[in-house]
Amino acid sequence: MTEPRQHALPDGLPTLRIRDLSIEFQRRRGAPLRMVDRVSIDIWPGEIVGVIGESGSGKTLTSLATLQMLPNRAAIAEGTIHLDDIPLQDRSERDMRALRGDRIALIPQDAMQSLNPTMRIGRQVGEPLELHSGLSSQRARQTVRKLLEAVHIREPEKRVQEYPHQFSGGMQQRAMIAMGLALNPQLLIADEPTTALDVTVQAQVLKLLREIRDDKGASIMFITHDLGIVAELCDWVYVMRNGQIVENGPTRRLFMAPQADYTRMLLDATLSIHTKPGVAQ
Amino acid sequence: MNLTLRDFDWHRWRLVILGGAIIGTILICAIFAPWIAPYSPYDLDVMTMLQSPSGEHLLGTDELGRDLLSRTIFAARISMQVAFIAAGVGLIFGTLIGVAAGYFGGLVDLVLMRFMELLFSFPAILLAVVLMASLGTSILNAMIAIGIVFIPGFSRLARAATEVVLREQYVESARAIGMSHRRIVFVEILPNILAPLLVEAAVAFSYAILLESALSFLGLGAQPPEPSWGNMLNTGRGFMTQAPWLSIVPGAAIFLSVLGFNLIGDGLRDVLDPHMKE
């Protein structure tokens, strides 16, 4: 890793440092199945890092391991995960609970599915505040209003009273982001947060993520298979395949001069549509 | 979002409303029995025994000369009490057991559910009779026994619903913001499994009324002279030819209340189930 990182503070620690992480699935018979194999990822303060790869490449497992929320049969076989200087692997559930939502937040793929249909938006967005900072309900309500304003939801006073199904897809996703931002986490893990949205809403959400990085200095791990978004948003990119990192580098370099065959293949598969002459006409 | 009376979907709620009207009437009778009933349900009068319905005694009198209408109205108190308490016992304990089994899984699930199956394998009336035999015959014990009969059904339903909800993304999101197990159960799971449990509760009400009547009929529930539809039916049995109204009236009361609760249950199922929108 000789290439300089734009947002890196040379003296400090990376917000997230994953070293040689391997995740294995226990099978009923036979040896455990290795789903993630010696993956190392660094995310520096104020950096948006893309993790791309096809489904099943282990990118979501890696993010779940960071939250210590792996499915029951999966476990970290080796490697370390540090948030600042706190080791996260083998941390107790109680300790992790204190970190989740407070210092690490997850913005999930499908906002509709990720919102409790029986809870009003206001209470739901304020849930992390109640859990971690013990704010009085009135103070929490004020903060929720500000959060919803920050993610450009209009008339927040009215909207907090509504249920998730009364929100549009884009508004649900922005509400999820507001929830993630509630306590100014150092690290936001966004797992394909725009896949379910149409293009214009997608653009709003990406703009929002960039604002968060610029205003609050949060680090963002952006998991996606959409190269277009990566090109637009990320400072640094990791390319994953079959549980391994095949290449990483600054976005511009990676797109201009991909080194791994797989990266080149991915780029070709996407770019061919845009670059063939005559297609646009 | 102001709902006016005009926006109300009468058609969608028609079964619930019909059932609610029947049960509402019976409930009012039960609550205000002393004011509604024309006579005391206990006053004997040998001069007027086994009278057929007349202007003086609208539904006639029984073998001890007690006013049948008054007894039927007072009996609604016991039936409704039993229905609510027994269904409540079943709902609360069944839900607790089912949610615990579904949420923790593994050994907890195995032990709790095998125990529930054990309870389930007894015929309901037999289980109630056994419980009454060991607890003693009183109306309170009848409520508890019937409630225990309901626990396995509720627990199975709650467990299945919990497993469905546990697979939902929002439970994972709740964990991702650092929610504790207890909070997940109360804030994420319970509100989302409530609908099927409420439908089951309505059915349990009607079943509780039937079971209480059966137990009282067998002399294990309400003890004479306390009026209950079940023991009224039992005394009516002996006068089937001379005074058929002694059997018909409590029988009709049982029928109506069971019908009412079943209508509410069916109606609620349709209203609460998003897949059954007409």
Interface residues (C-beta under 8 A of the other chain):
Chain A: L67 M69 M96 R97 A98 L99 R100 G101 D102 A105 L106 P108 D110 Q113 S114 L115 N116 P117 T118 M119 E127 P128 L131 H132 M176 M179
Chain B: E168 Q169 Y170 E172 S173 A174 R175 A176 I177 G178 M179 S180 R183 V187 E188 P191 N192 L194
